[in-house]
Amino acid sequence: MRPVCCAPPFSYCAYEEIGDWLLIGLDSCVDGDAGGEVATEELDRLSDTVAQSDAKHVMVCLHHPPVAMGSAWLDTVGLKNGKEFLQRLQSLGRIRLAVFGHVHQAYDTTHDGIRIMATPSTCRQFLPGSDDFAVDDRPPAYRRITLGSDGNSDTELIWLDDD
């Protein structure tokens, strides 16, 4: 996917400043591994991009979950350096939101003042809390996120019913 997304009209792990927000994508993929890791170079790129931005608030997007999902099999394919990643976010001071996929389910919590969210899959959902691989019967979905100039975010899950 990386080669395809690096060519226009796409941009791979780019950043964009919109209003009071900096939105930045990070590469968490590890070749040949279903789990992920944000390399030191990527963490440094994040720090440098945030330092060079005048944006008041930052949203970070990546593929792998930086937190445990409470699902034995999914927790084996999360972000291997999730603790380091979250510490880096905390150290930057302006990170308000981190959004990830990979887990094919909704998730929304706060970690040390940073909102952490997963978006469901536009395909099939994984069964939350399962010890072994299991598919949920929930329909495809996506998450709409509205970013406020005050640093808050609102979100809505849109479930695509067959009706």
N, C-alpha and C positions, 0 to 999 in steps of 0.2 A: 504494500500500500504506500510505503514511503516514496518510491520513485514516481508513482502516479500523482501523488498529492504535492510533489515538489515542482510540478510544471503548471504554468498558468492554465486555467484561471484560479487554481488552488494555491495555497501556501501552507507549508508544513511547519507547524509549531511556530507560527509567526506571532506578532503582537499588533494591537491596534488601540489607539487612544480615542475614546468616544466620550465626549462631555467630561465629567469628573472621574471617569473610569479608565484604567488600563486593563485590557484583556490580553492575557498571554497564554499561549499553548506550550506545553512542555512534552518532550519525548520521554516516555517511560517504557518503551518497548526494548526487549532484550532478544536478540536473534536466537531462535531455536528454543525459546522458553516461554511458556504461557504466563508466567509471573513477570513482574516488571521491576524496574529500578530507575530512578532519576540519577543519571551520572553526575559526578562532581562538576563536570563542564557545563551541564544543563543547569545545575543549581547556581553556578557562578553567572551564567547568562541571565537567569532570573534576577539575581541580585543586581547585576549591572543594568538591566533594562529598567527595573524599578527605580534604581538610583538616578537614572538619566531622565526619568519621567516626572512631569509636574502634576500628574493625576493624583487626586486625593485618595482614591480607592483602587484596589486591584482585585481582579478575579483571575484565578489560575485554573487552567483546564488541562487535564491529563487523562490517560486511559485507565490506569490501574488504581485501585483503592489504596489510600494511605493508611486506612484504619481497618481493623478486623470487622468482618461482617457478621460474625456469629454463625457462620456456616462452615463446618469443618473442611469440606473440599474447596470452597471458594477462598478460604483464608490461606490455602497453600499457593494460590496464584495471584496474590495481592502484590503490593509494592514492597520489595524486600527491605528497602531503607525508608519505610514509612515514618518512623520516629525521627530520623534525620531530616526528612523532607518537611515534616510539621514543625520541627525546631527552626528550620530556615525560614519558613513562612512567618512564624512568630517573630523572628529577629528583624524582619523587614518592616514591621509596624503598620503598613498600610493594606495588608492582605485582609480582605473582608470575606472572601468566598473562594473555595476550592471545589471544582466540579469534576466528576469522573464518571466513567462508564464501566465496561468490562463485567459488571456483576449482574446485568440484566434484571434489575429490580430498583425500586425506589428506596432512597435512604436520605435522611436529612437530620443532622445533629450539629451541635456547636462544640468545638474543641479549642479551649483556651481563647475564646472570643472570635474564632474564625468559623464561619458556617461551612460545613462539609456536606456536599450533596452528591448522590448518584442519580443518574437518570435511567429510567427503565429502557428496555430495548424496543426498537421499532419492529422487532421480529417476535421472538418468544422470550418469556420471562423465566428466570431460575427461581425455584422455590426457596423463599427465605428460611433460614435456620436449619436447612437440611444437612445431615452428615455426609450424604453421598449425592452425586449428581442427580438432580431432579428438576423437571420442568413444571412450572406453575401453570394453572389454567387461565391466568389473567391474559387479556388481549394485548396486542402491541400498544405502545404508548410513547409519549415524549414529554419533556419537561419544558415549560415556558418560564423564563426567568426575566423579571423586570428589575433593573438596577436603578436605585434612587440616588439623587445627587447628595443625599445625606449619608451614603454608605450602606444603607439598608437594602435588602433585596426581598422581593416578593416572588413566589413561585406558584405555578399551577401545573398539575399533572393532567395530561389529556390522554384518556384511554380510548382507543379506537375500537368501539364495539361493532359487531357484525350487523347490527340493526340498521 
